């Protein structure tokens, strides 16, 4: 969510008229998730999600340079996080072993 925070903020403002910077504290977690899920493709986040999730090779080939950069940046972010997640999981496994041994 941190990666897309600026897109989320601008999308909430565009679609709902909610200025998250000022109203975030008054929105419950459940309501926030529901509003986030309800964002449409006409919002900045919706547009970017559509670009990231496109599977049609013909459409991908026809994308602008900026759209291709959005896809490439997202792929790099996912690769990086996948590596970090593996490291985290290995650390968790080691912690469990030590906990069983000495816990």
C-alpha positions, 0 to 999 in steps of 0.5 A: 500500500505504501508503494501506491499511497499517492495514487490511493490518495488522489483516487479517493479525492477524485472518486469520493471527494475524500481528502485522506490527508485530513480524513484518514483518522476518521475512516474505519479500516473496514470502510477504507478497504471497501472504498479502496476496493470500489475504486473504478478504472477512471481513477489514477490507481484504477488506471495504473492497476489496469496497466499492471494487470494487462495480459494481452500481448497486442495491447502491451505492445501498443502501450506508450513508453510511460505505460511500459515503464509503469509495468516495468517498475511494478515488475521490479517492485514485485521481484524485490519484495519476493526476495525480501519475503523469502528472507523474512520467511527464512528468518521466521523459520529460524526463529521458530527453530530457536523458539522450540530449542530454547523456548 
